[in-house]
Amino acid sequence: MGIYTIKPAFQKFLTPVKNLLVHYKVHPTTINVLGLICSIIMAFILLFHQSAPLTLLFVPVLAFVRTAFNALDGLVSRELHVASRFGEVLNEFIDRVSDALIFIFLGLSGPVSYVLASITTIVILLNSYLGIVSKAAGGSRQYGGLIGKADRMTYLSIASLLVLILKNEIVWNYLYLFLLIGTVISIMQRFKSIKKELQ
């Protein structure tokens, strides 16, 4: 479920970029760091967007680039035969830092409900943790569910454009509420998948 289901098609779309990165032997860690930089820039744009609304136009671009980097690091690591367990840990950690920065910083901006933003961010991190701990328990890394990382970036991009067009900050609260409900559903879906696999 969710946008994750089109991951193979997205990876195929990124093949020319992957080939270029492999040709120049760009290490997956470098790709991870570039993705983190995109997330940090996005987080600061969201934090200060009220004083510079047009910067919201960069959010969809940065969200797409972050998602692309996240798909490319695994592809490049396999092509260069440098995949490692530590690299996997680093990738997961950077992803969690990125999510936390983006949604906490947005929650600190303007009239956004910080309580709602905080609860949503915690639930997002718990959903990701559940996907990771599944593998630690002997199962597979769980990416499924209604709301995943690519979905969050897509809905954040849409919300950014709506805030810019409608000039109404209340859109952010609706985004958080939608992500909260969707992520809770995702947690239940992942629990079901994990239980089925491990039993």
Backbone as ProteinMPNN parsed JSONL, in Angstrom:
{"seq_chain_A": "MGIYTIKPAFQKFLTPVKNLLVHYKVHPTTINVLGLICSIIMAFILLFHQSAPLTLLFVPVLAFVRTAFNALDGLVSRELHVASRFGEVLNEFIDRVSDALIFIFLGLSGPVSYVLASITTIVILLNSYLGIVSKAAGGSRQYGGLIGKADRMTYLSIASLLVLILKNEIVWNYLYLFLLIGTVISIMQRFKSIKKELQ", "coords_chain_A": {"N_chain_A": [[0.837, -1.197, 0.0], [0.267, 2.398, -0.302], [2.654, 4.839, -1.573], [4.982, 3.461, -1.708], [4.626, 1.167, -3.144], [5.191, 1.715, -5.771], [7.876, 1.764, -5.919], [9.765, 0.086, -7.41], [9.358, 1.038, -10.055], [10.064, 3.696, -9.726], [12.743, 3.43, -9.049], [13.703, 2.431, -11.458], [13.287, 4.643, -13.058], [15.224, 6.266, -12.013], [17.541, 5.164, -12.935], [19.478, 6.252, -14.897], [20.71, 8.27, -13.335], [21.681, 6.737, -11.246], [23.546, 5.16, -12.623], [25.384, 7.116, -13.33], [26.339, 7.929, -10.821], [27.496, 5.557, -9.987], [29.464, 5.275, -11.921], [31.2, 7.349, -11.243], [31.889, 6.445, -8.827], [30.614, 7.247, -6.41], [30.246, 7.244, -3.005], [27.798, 5.48, -1.032], [27.347, 6.594, 1.514], [27.931, 9.265, 1.126], [25.795, 9.941, -0.496], [23.721, 9.565, 1.332], [24.314, 11.631, 3.146], [23.947, 13.856, 1.516], [21.21, 13.65, 1.136], [20.4, 14.153, 3.749], [21.216, 16.808, 3.997], [19.459, 18.022, 2.21], [17.098, 17.615, 3.645], [17.59, 19.141, 5.947], [17.724, 21.741, 4.875], [15.113, 21.903, 3.913], [13.723, 21.73, 6.337], [14.42, 24.153, 7.597], [13.359, 25.967, 5.78], [10.636, 25.453, 6.135], [10.389, 26.209, 8.783], [10.817, 28.986, 8.72], [9.09, 29.929, 6.797], [6.946, 31.725, 6.826], [7.903, 34.292, 6.783], [9.009, 34.358, 4.338], [7.242, 33.399, 2.052], [7.375, 32.389, -0.616], [9.453, 30.607, -0.633], [8.412, 28.185, -0.116], [7.967, 26.957, -2.489], [10.208, 25.523, -3.003], [10.031, 23.297, -1.449], [8.593, 20.961, -2.543], [10.493, 20.245, -4.494], [12.843, 19.716, -3.004], [11.855, 17.674, -1.415], [11.381, 15.698, -3.306], [13.993, 15.268, -4.228], [15.214, 14.387, -1.871], [13.83, 11.961, -1.498], [14.642, 10.655, -3.802], [17.433, 10.428, -3.384], [17.352, 8.722, -1.23], [16.446, 6.403, -2.391], [18.469, 5.917, -4.152], [20.829, 5.401, -2.676], [20.834, 2.752, -1.757], [20.742, 1.344, -4.194], [23.138, 2.141, -5.426], [25.01, 1.23, -3.546], [24.784, -1.515, -3.805], [25.557, -1.896, -6.464], [28.197, -1.03, -6.381], [29.174, -2.816, -4.655], [29.51, -2.307, -1.915], [27.822, -2.507, 0.161], [26.895, -2.623, 3.56], [26.383, -3.689, 6.979], [26.71, -1.667, 8.856], [26.384, 0.538, 7.194], [23.708, 0.298, 6.613], [22.59, 0.793, 9.122], [23.417, 3.459, 9.473], [22.046, 4.682, 7.368], [19.35, 4.283, 8.161], [19.349, 5.737, 10.552], [19.93, 8.37, 9.692], [17.668, 8.824, 8.14], [15.684, 8.892, 10.138], [16.487, 11.113, 11.639], [16.151, 13.068, 9.697], [13.33, 13.02, 9.224], [12.455, 13.784, 11.79], [13.564, 16.382, 12.072], [12.292, 17.801, 9.944], [9.477, 17.652, 10.538], [9.295, 18.533, 13.184], [10.426, 21.097, 13.067], [8.616, 22.33, 11.319], [6.421, 22.237, 12.982], [7.116, 24.16, 14.8], [6.64, 26.513, 13.59], [4.757, 29.461, 13.135], [1.152, 29.429, 13.401], [0.825, 26.718, 13.742], [-0.253, 23.814, 15.422], [1.649, 22.883, 18.042], [1.476, 20.775, 19.785], [-0.044, 18.868, 18.369], [1.714, 18.539, 16.231], [3.951, 17.482, 17.564], [2.989, 15.043, 18.623], [2.32, 13.735, 16.243], [4.831, 13.555, 15.011], [6.168, 11.863, 16.809], [4.64, 9.528, 16.489], [5.168, 8.982, 13.8], [7.916, 8.37, 13.965], [7.752, 6.113, 15.594], [6.412, 4.375, 13.9], [8.345, 3.997, 11.93], [10.324, 2.852, 13.517], [9.085, 0.455, 14.181], [9.091, -0.824, 11.705], [11.816, -1.269, 11.44], [12.529, -2.793, 13.723], [11.285, -5.138, 13.206], [12.946, -6.463, 11.414], [15.121, -6.813, 13.089], [14.083, -8.678, 14.775], [14.157, -10.924, 13.307], [12.628, -11.013, 11.063], [11.547, -9.436, 8.003], [12.533, -6.168, 6.79], [10.102, -3.841, 7.331], [8.214, -1.954, 5.143], [5.724, -1.359, 4.371], [2.237, -0.241, 4.503], [-0.236, 2.358, 4.993], [0.826, 4.967, 5.128], [3.983, 5.933, 4.333], [7.487, 6.858, 4.129], [7.88, 8.063, 1.563], [5.271, 8.744, 1.003], [4.772, 10.62, 3.029], [6.501, 12.692, 2.216], [5.334, 13.365, -0.211], [2.728, 14.263, 0.52], [3.456, 16.372, 2.163], [4.616, 18.06, 0.299], [2.394, 18.697, -1.303], [0.794, 20.002, 0.611], [2.423, 22.206, 1.169], [2.31, 23.665, -1.219], [-0.425, 24.222, -1.223], [-0.681, 25.857, 1.039], [0.756, 28.052, 0.149], [-0.743, 28.848, -2.084], [-3.39, 29.175, -1.084], [-2.895, 30.802, 1.01], [-3.212, 30.19, 3.705], [-2.536, 29.081, 6.799], [-3.695, 27.063, 8.236], [-3.797, 24.756, 6.857], [-1.547, 23.256, 7.458], [-2.128, 22.098, 9.953], [-4.173, 20.373, 9.238], [-2.689, 18.696, 7.614], [-0.948, 17.477, 9.486], [-2.857, 16.152, 11.086], [-3.974, 14.39, 9.229], [-1.693, 12.874, 8.57], [-1.177, 11.782, 11.071], [-3.428, 10.129, 11.604], [-3.276, 8.423, 9.365], [-0.751, 7.276, 9.779], [-1.057, 5.918, 12.199], [-2.819, 3.963, 11.327], [-1.074, 2.707, 9.579], [0.791, 1.647, 11.386], [-0.757, -0.315, 12.632], [-1.211, -1.941, 10.414], [1.398, -2.771, 9.854], [2.054, -4.154, 12.204], [0.316, -6.303, 11.928], [1.345, -7.521, 9.591], [3.93, -8.162, 10.456], [3.445, -9.915, 12.593], [2.224, -12.018, 11.213], [4.349, -12.842, 9.572], [6.406, -13.548, 11.393], [5.253, -15.528, 12.868]], "CA_chain_A": [[0.0, 0.0, 0.0], [1.016, 3.638, -0.301], [3.512, 5.132, -2.714], [6.084, 2.491, -1.715], [4.342, 0.109, -4.13], [5.753, 2.077, -7.08], [9.32, 1.895, -5.751], [10.523, -0.468, -8.543], [9.253, 1.943, -11.202], [10.835, 4.89, -9.37], [14.157, 3.054, -9.162], [13.995, 2.335, -12.887], [13.335, 6.031, -13.527], [16.479, 6.849, -11.53], [18.671, 4.389, -13.457], [20.559, 7.09, -15.457], [21.415, 8.936, -12.236], [22.414, 5.674, -10.553], [24.701, 4.797, -13.456], [26.344, 8.213, -13.236], [26.939, 7.861, -9.488], [28.34, 4.354, -9.975], [30.618, 5.571, -12.784], [32.136, 8.2, -10.494], [32.131, 5.761, -7.55], [30.134, 8.053, -5.288], [29.94, 6.327, -1.905], [26.426, 5.606, -0.521], [27.311, 7.502, 2.666], [27.857, 10.619, 0.562], [24.408, 10.106, -0.946], [22.935, 9.739, 2.559], [24.588, 12.965, 3.689], [23.281, 14.807, 0.618], [19.788, 13.573, 1.473], [20.232, 14.84, 5.031], [21.339, 18.247, 3.722], [18.156, 18.411, 1.623], [16.115, 17.633, 4.734], [17.891, 20.28, 6.819], [17.291, 22.939, 4.151], [13.655, 21.869, 3.908], [13.269, 22.013, 7.698], [14.571, 25.593, 7.858], [12.367, 26.659, 4.942], [9.335, 25.292, 6.793], [10.416, 26.967, 10.035], [10.789, 30.429, 8.476], [8.365, 30.195, 5.546], [5.99, 32.828, 6.942], [8.572, 35.544, 6.417], [9.383, 34.246, 2.922], [6.312, 32.364, 1.584], [7.74, 31.788, -1.903], [10.422, 29.52, -0.428], [7.647, 26.928, -0.077], [8.077, 26.346, -3.812], [11.366, 24.624, -2.994], [9.734, 22.097, -0.649], [8.385, 19.776, -3.397], [11.753, 19.893, -5.162], [13.722, 19.11, -2.006], [11.238, 16.414, -0.992], [11.638, 14.731, -4.377], [15.425, 14.959, -4.238], [15.479, 13.556, -0.696], [13.299, 10.63, -1.781], [15.504, 10.057, -4.827], [18.696, 10.046, -2.734], [17.084, 7.569, -0.372], [16.339, 5.222, -3.262], [19.746, 5.718, -4.855], [21.929, 4.919, -1.849], [20.805, 1.292, -1.777], [21.074, 0.887, -5.544], [24.569, 2.377, -5.653], [25.796, 0.363, -2.662], [24.798, -2.875, -4.378], [26.333, -1.861, -7.706], [29.613, -0.872, -6.045], [29.5, -3.911, -3.725], [29.991, -1.738, -0.656], [26.743, -2.592, 1.142], [27.35, -3.135, 4.851], [25.404, -3.569, 8.059], [26.838, -0.326, 9.43], [25.786, 1.457, 6.234], [22.255, 0.198, 6.79], [22.292, 1.51, 10.368], [23.608, 4.884, 9.199], [20.94, 5.099, 6.509], [18.13, 4.348, 8.965], [19.493, 6.825, 11.516], [19.808, 9.634, 8.966], [16.258, 8.969, 7.774], [14.91, 9.282, 11.315], [16.876, 12.495, 11.938], [15.529, 13.906, 8.672], [11.899, 13.124, 9.52], [12.271, 14.551, 13.022], [13.864, 17.788, 11.789], [11.27, 18.388, 9.068], [8.148, 17.799, 11.132], [9.396, 19.332, 14.401], [10.631, 22.491, 12.664], [7.335, 22.832, 10.805], [5.559, 22.417, 14.145], [7.541, 25.36, 15.524], [6.341, 27.696, 12.78], [3.459, 30.114, 13.121], [-0.004, 28.965, 14.158], [0.723, 25.259, 13.734], [-0.397, 23.23, 16.749], [2.874, 22.169, 18.377], [1.077, 19.506, 20.425], [-0.389, 17.96, 17.278], [2.944, 18.265, 15.49], [4.805, 16.619, 18.378], [2.386, 13.706, 18.671], [2.444, 13.158, 14.905], [6.246, 13.221, 14.794], [6.458, 10.678, 17.625], [3.983, 8.378, 15.859], [5.943, 8.718, 12.582], [9.147, 7.69, 14.369], [7.374, 4.787, 16.082], [6.096, 3.573, 12.715], [9.63, 3.637, 11.336], [10.974, 1.925, 14.453], [8.428, -0.843, 14.042], [9.596, -1.427, 10.477], [13.203, -1.673, 11.66], [12.611, -3.836, 14.751], [10.829, -6.369, 12.567], [14.148, -7.126, 10.895], [15.931, -7.196, 14.248], [13.451, -9.86, 15.372], [14.338, -12.065, 12.415], [11.759, -10.902, 9.894], [12.031, -8.529, 6.966], [12.331, -4.741, 7.042], [8.743, -3.514, 6.916], [8.025, -0.636, 4.535], [4.327, -1.246, 3.957], [1.309, 0.568, 5.271], [-0.898, 3.457, 4.292], [1.695, 6.142, 5.076], [5.41, 5.683, 4.466], [8.322, 8.052, 3.948], [7.586, 8.709, 0.28], [3.929, 9.342, 1.138], [4.911, 11.844, 3.841], [7.112, 13.73, 1.405], [4.35, 13.764, -1.222], [1.67, 15.055, 1.152], [4.081, 17.611, 2.62], [4.767, 18.891, -0.902], [1.049, 19.183, -1.664], [0.387, 20.966, 1.64], [3.232, 23.425, 0.993], [1.736, 24.424, -2.336], [-1.754, 24.709, -0.818], [-0.473, 26.991, 1.945], [1.206, 29.165, -0.68], [-1.843, 29.286, -2.959], [-4.557, 29.588, -0.297], [-2.454, 31.744, 2.049], [-3.899, 29.768, 4.93], [-1.646, 28.2, 7.551], [-4.458, 25.971, 8.849], [-3.513, 23.563, 6.051], [-0.534, 22.449, 8.157], [-2.776, 21.289, 10.987], [-4.873, 19.29, 8.535], [-1.654, 17.761, 7.181], [-0.531, 16.698, 10.654], [-3.958, 15.276, 11.487], [-4.053, 13.34, 8.211], [-0.532, 11.998, 8.744], [-1.332, 11.075, 12.342], [-4.405, 9.048, 11.421], [-2.736, 7.484, 8.386], [0.391, 6.562, 10.338], [-1.607, 4.963, 13.171], [-3.311, 2.831, 10.511], [0.131, 2.02, 9.083], [1.343, 0.874, 12.499], [-1.593, -1.511, 12.785], [-0.939, -2.79, 9.244], [2.732, -3.363, 10.002], [1.958, -5.151, 13.264], [-0.347, -7.471, 11.354], [2.288, -8.16, 8.671], [5.035, -8.706, 11.247], [2.932, -11.082, 13.328], [2.027, -13.088, 10.241], [5.646, -13.315, 9.093], [7.193, -14.148, 12.46], [4.595, -16.736, 13.373]], "C_chain_A": [[0.876, 1.254, 0.0], [1.903, 3.757, -1.527], [4.661, 4.136, -2.817], [5.886, 1.415, -2.776], [4.908, 0.441, -5.507], [7.279, 2.224, -7.012], [10.113, 1.3, -6.915], [10.505, 0.443, -9.768], [10.078, 3.212, -10.965], [12.33, 4.609, -9.495], [14.578, 2.951, -10.62], [14.131, 3.727, -13.493], [14.677, 6.678, -13.165], [17.722, 6.154, -12.079], [19.776, 5.255, -14.067], [21.381, 7.784, -14.375], [22.26, 7.913, -11.48], [23.676, 5.306, -11.32], [25.8, 5.859, -13.382], [27.084, 8.166, -11.893], [27.891, 6.666, -9.373], [29.613, 4.609, -10.777], [31.676, 6.382, -12.035], [32.411, 7.652, -9.089], [31.784, 6.634, -6.341], [29.668, 7.11, -4.178], [28.51, 6.552, -1.4], [26.309, 6.548, 0.683], [27.232, 8.949, 2.207], [26.438, 10.925, 0.112], [23.499, 10.327, 0.256], [23.089, 11.143, 3.125], [23.927, 14.042, 2.829], [21.776, 14.825, 0.881], [19.495, 14.297, 2.774], [20.308, 16.353, 4.843], [20.036, 18.784, 3.122], [17.106, 18.557, 2.718], [16.334, 18.82, 5.659], [17.443, 21.586, 6.164], [15.767, 23.037, 4.168], [13.098, 22.251, 5.28], [13.339, 23.508, 7.998], [13.616, 26.423, 6.999], [11.007, 26.621, 5.615], [9.259, 26.1, 8.086], [10.205, 28.461, 9.792], [9.927, 30.83, 7.28], [7.407, 31.382, 5.632], [6.618, 34.165, 6.54], [9.025, 35.536, 4.959], [8.539, 33.138, 2.285], [6.731, 31.658, 0.291], [8.774, 30.666, -1.766], [9.721, 28.166, -0.357], [7.675, 26.209, -1.426], [9.241, 25.353, -3.878], [11.078, 23.316, -2.258], [9.464, 20.869, -1.524], [9.662, 19.303, -4.089], [12.675, 19.156, -4.2], [13.178, 17.768, -1.53], [11.486, 15.321, -2.03], [13.099, 14.308, -4.374], [15.785, 14.081, -3.048], [15.027, 12.123, -0.934], [14.168, 9.91, -2.801], [16.83, 9.591, -4.223], [18.502, 8.791, -1.889], [16.968, 6.284, -1.175], [17.692, 4.888, -3.88], [20.83, 5.109, -3.976], [22.005, 3.394, -1.826], [21.218, 0.727, -3.12], [22.575, 1.004, -5.803], [25.422, 1.449, -4.798], [25.873, -1.058, -3.2], [25.641, -2.932, -5.644], [27.838, -1.79, -7.419], [30.107, -1.962, -5.089], [30.105, -3.382, -2.429], [28.897, -1.746, 0.413], [27.273, -3.207, 2.432], [26.256, -2.959, 5.89], [25.487, -2.19, 8.717], [26.218, 0.72, 8.501], [24.268, 1.467, 6.348], [21.819, 0.949, 8.046], [22.369, 3.018, 10.147], [22.459, 5.434, 8.368], [19.65, 5.269, 7.305], [18.184, 5.527, 9.935], [19.308, 8.186, 10.841], [18.363, 9.882, 8.545], [15.414, 9.453, 8.949], [15.217, 10.726, 11.713], [16.18, 13.448, 10.963], [14.044, 14.11, 8.947], [11.652, 14.001, 10.743], [12.497, 16.04, 12.772], [12.735, 18.458, 11.012], [9.976, 18.653, 9.821], [8.164, 18.531, 12.471], [9.558, 20.808, 14.045], [9.346, 23.103, 12.1], [6.388, 23.107, 11.967], [5.891, 23.655, 14.958], [7.178, 26.647, 14.782], [4.908, 28.171, 12.979], [2.374, 29.486, 13.974], [-0.177, 27.444, 14.166], [0.634, 24.761, 15.172], [0.838, 22.396, 17.072], [2.576, 20.831, 19.043], [0.76, 18.467, 19.355], [0.846, 17.565, 16.489], [3.847, 17.295, 16.246], [4.282, 15.19, 18.414], [2.553, 13.002, 17.331], [3.875, 12.718, 14.632], [6.631, 11.964, 15.572], [5.876, 9.43, 16.973], [4.711, 7.986, 14.567], [7.213, 7.934, 12.918], [8.868, 6.288, 14.894], [7.058, 3.845, 14.918], [7.38, 3.096, 12.036], [10.367, 2.626, 12.214], [10.388, 0.526, 14.322], [8.915, -1.565, 12.798], [10.993, -1.97, 10.639], [13.288, -2.858, 12.625], [12.099, -5.174, 14.219], [12.023, -7.163, 12.039], [15.032, -7.607, 12.031], [15.389, -8.47, 14.904], [13.544, -11.088, 14.476], [13.448, -12.058, 11.192], [12.376, -9.988, 8.847], [11.809, -7.084, 7.395], [10.971, -4.368, 6.475], [8.65, -2.085, 6.394], [6.552, -0.347, 4.237], [3.493, -0.362, 4.868], [0.783, 1.741, 4.463], [0.013, 4.667, 4.098], [3.144, 5.724, 5.327], [6.168, 6.967, 4.218], [8.007, 8.797, 2.656], [6.218, 9.383, 0.316], [4.011, 10.645, 1.923], [5.48, 12.986, 3.015], [6.14, 14.251, 0.336], [3.283, 14.671, -0.623], [2.212, 16.378, 1.697], [4.238, 18.589, 1.455], [3.443, 19.511, -1.313], [0.593, 20.262, -0.69], [1.141, 22.278, 1.492], [2.671, 24.3, -0.111], [0.368, 24.99, -1.984], [-1.643, 25.915, 0.112], [-0.083, 28.231, 1.146], [0.056, 29.728, -1.512], [-3.004, 29.879, -2.154], [-4.218, 30.66, 0.739], [-3.161, 31.467, 3.378], [-3.061, 28.707, 5.646], [-2.373, 27.014, 8.189], [-4.24, 24.652, 8.102], [-2.515, 22.653, 6.764], [-1.161, 21.552, 9.215], [-3.543, 20.123, 10.374], [-3.881, 18.236, 8.053], [-1.23, 16.866, 8.343], [-1.615, 15.703, 11.077], [-4.08, 14.095, 10.526], [-2.904, 12.347, 8.376], [-0.636, 11.183, 10.025], [-2.272, 9.881, 12.181], [-3.853, 7.987, 10.48], [-1.592, 6.655, 8.944], [-0.045, 5.57, 11.412], [-2.143, 3.728, 12.446], [-2.13, 2.016, 9.993], [0.759, 1.145, 10.157], [0.556, -0.42, 12.688], [-1.356, -2.485, 11.627], [0.416, -3.483, 9.369], [2.742, -4.431, 11.096], [1.352, -6.45, 12.731], [0.609, -8.241, 10.445], [3.43, -8.835, 9.42], [4.605, -9.97, 11.979], [2.763, -12.268, 12.402], [3.349, -13.686, 9.805], [6.404, -14.076, 10.187], [6.558, -15.406, 13.051], [4.683, -17.887, 12.367]], "O_chain_A": [[2.076, 1.183, 0.268], [1.903, 2.891, -2.402], [5.251, 3.977, -3.886], [6.853, 0.82, -3.253], [5.087, -0.458, -6.329], [7.898, 2.746, -7.939], [11.055, 1.939, -7.383], [11.523, 0.601, -10.442], [10.707, 3.734, -11.885], [13.089, 5.446, -9.985], [15.69, 3.341, -10.976], [14.991, 3.959, -14.342], [15.197, 7.517, -13.9], [18.841, 6.521, -11.721], [20.944, 5.006, -13.771], [22.604, 7.877, -14.483], [23.406, 8.183, -11.119], [24.747, 5.158, -10.732], [26.988, 5.54, -13.374], [28.301, 8.343, -11.84], [28.947, 6.753, -8.746], [30.704, 4.211, -10.369], [32.876, 6.142, -12.169], [33.07, 8.296, -8.273], [32.554, 6.741, -5.387], [28.792, 6.273, -4.398], [28.053, 7.694, -1.343], [25.292, 7.219, 0.851], [26.547, 9.766, 2.824], [25.937, 12.031, 0.313], [22.607, 11.175, 0.213], [22.111, 11.768, 3.533], [23.408, 15.027, 3.354], [21.145, 15.882, 0.854], [18.474, 14.974, 2.901], [19.546, 17.095, 5.463], [19.574, 19.865, 3.485], [16.321, 19.505, 2.716], [15.371, 19.441, 6.109], [16.849, 22.44, 6.823], [15.202, 24.105, 4.405], [12.126, 23.0, 5.378], [12.414, 24.066, 8.589], [13.122, 27.46, 7.44], [10.303, 27.629, 5.665], [8.198, 26.614, 8.444], [9.506, 29.127, 10.556], [10.028, 31.959, 6.801], [7.088, 31.986, 4.607], [5.939, 35.052, 6.023], [9.382, 36.578, 4.409], [9.054, 32.056, 2.004], [6.472, 30.466, 0.122], [8.947, 29.867, -2.686], [10.357, 27.124, -0.518], [7.438, 25.004, -1.5], [9.248, 24.452, -4.716], [11.803, 22.335, -2.427], [10.054, 19.817, -1.276], [9.882, 18.102, -4.248], [13.222, 18.105, -4.532], [13.942, 16.838, -1.273], [11.764, 14.173, -1.686], [13.407, 13.123, -4.502], [16.566, 13.139, -3.184], [15.748, 11.178, -0.614], [14.407, 8.707, -2.687], [17.295, 8.49, -4.516], [19.367, 7.917, -1.838], [17.341, 5.209, -0.704], [18.015, 3.721, -4.102], [21.675, 4.367, -4.478], [23.09, 2.814, -1.87], [21.958, -0.254, -3.185], [23.2, 0.084, -6.33], [26.44, 0.936, -5.263], [26.899, -1.726, -3.068], [26.359, -3.906, -5.872], [28.645, -2.405, -8.117], [31.291, -2.026, -4.756], [31.079, -3.929, -1.911], [29.021, -1.081, 1.442], [28.011, -4.192, 2.401], [25.322, -2.179, 5.704], [24.466, -1.613, 9.091], [25.599, 1.677, 8.966], [23.626, 2.507, 6.198], [20.809, 1.653, 8.039], [21.49, 3.762, 10.582], [21.958, 6.526, 8.637], [18.943, 6.265, 7.153], [17.192, 6.231, 10.121], [18.608, 9.052, 11.365], [17.887, 11.017, 8.586], [14.543, 10.309, 8.79], [14.313, 11.476, 12.082], [15.682, 14.502, 11.359], [13.552, 15.237, 8.908], [10.762, 14.851, 10.742], [11.702, 16.868, 13.217], [12.279, 19.543, 11.372], [9.433, 19.756, 9.753], [7.145, 19.1, 12.864], [8.913, 21.669, 14.643], [9.032, 24.26, 12.377], [5.641, 24.086, 11.949], [5.057, 24.148, 15.716], [7.389, 27.744, 15.298], [3.97, 27.374, 12.987], [2.615, 29.065, 15.106], [-1.23, 26.946, 14.563], [1.364, 25.235, 16.042], [1.063, 21.345, 16.472], [3.329, 19.87, 18.886], [1.232, 17.332, 19.42], [1.011, 16.402, 16.121], [4.437, 16.394, 15.649], [5.047, 14.239, 18.253], [2.886, 11.818, 17.282], [4.107, 11.638, 14.088], [7.338, 11.1, 15.052], [6.536, 8.393, 16.911], [4.855, 6.8, 14.271], [7.546, 6.959, 12.245], [9.658, 5.373, 14.665], [7.4, 2.663, 14.955], [7.486, 1.942, 11.622], [10.956, 1.667, 11.715], [11.116, -0.467, 14.349], [9.13, -2.777, 12.824], [11.337, -3.001, 10.06], [14.026, -3.812, 12.38], [12.457, -6.228, 14.745], [12.095, -8.381, 12.202], [15.626, -8.683, 11.95], [16.138, -9.238, 15.508], [13.068, -12.165, 14.837], [13.497, -12.977, 10.375], [13.591, -9.796, 8.817], [10.985, -6.813, 8.269], [10.714, -4.555, 5.286], [8.963, -1.129, 7.103], [6.189, 0.777, 3.893], [3.976, 0.185, 5.859], [1.297, 2.065, 3.392], [-0.012, 5.314, 3.051], [3.482, 5.227, 6.401], [5.574, 8.039, 4.107], [7.881, 10.022, 2.656], [6.025, 10.452, -0.263], [3.406, 11.649, 1.544], [5.002, 14.117, 3.099], [6.134, 15.441, 0.024], [2.967, 15.72, -1.184], [1.509, 17.388, 1.692], [4.021, 19.791, 1.606], [3.372, 20.698, -1.631], [0.075, 21.301, -1.096], [0.561, 23.349, 1.67], [2.567, 25.518, 0.035], [0.03, 26.102, -2.39], [-2.407, 26.873, -0.005], [-0.544, 29.333, 1.441], [-0.096, 30.944, -1.629], [-3.531, 30.939, -2.491], [-5.098, 31.333, 1.275], [-3.632, 32.374, 4.064], [-2.902, 27.588, 5.16], [-1.731, 26.064, 8.635], [-4.47, 23.572, 8.647], [-2.62, 21.429, 6.687], [-0.779, 20.391, 9.362], [-3.56, 19.022, 10.924], [-4.175, 17.04, 8.071], [-1.162, 15.645, 8.201], [-1.318, 14.55, 11.39], [-4.264, 12.952, 10.946], [-3.108, 11.134, 8.33], [-0.228, 10.022, 10.059], [-1.943, 8.762, 12.577], [-3.949, 6.792, 10.76], [-1.467, 5.472, 8.629], [0.536, 4.49, 11.524], [-1.947, 2.597, 12.891], [-2.177, 0.787, 9.971], [1.207, 0.034, 9.876], [1.137, -1.488, 12.881], [-1.307, -3.699, 11.827], [0.551, -4.657, 9.021], [3.361, -5.483, 10.939], [1.817, -7.545, 13.045], [0.681, -9.468, 10.515], [3.848, -9.939, 9.07], [5.32, -10.972, 11.98], [3.115, -13.394, 12.755], [3.467, -14.905, 9.68], [6.977, -15.133, 9.924], [7.238, -16.237, 13.653], [4.18, -18.979, 12.633]]}, "name": "protein", "num_of_chains": 1, "seq": "MGIYTIKPAFQKFLTPVKNLLVHYKVHPTTINVLGLICSIIMAFILLFHQSAPLTLLFVPVLAFVRTAFNALDGLVSRELHVASRFGEVLNEFIDRVSDALIFIFLGLSGPVSYVLASITTIVILLNSYLGIVSKAAGGSRQYGGLIGKADRMTYLSIASLLVLILKNEIVWNYLYLFLLIGTVISIMQRFKSIKKELQ"}
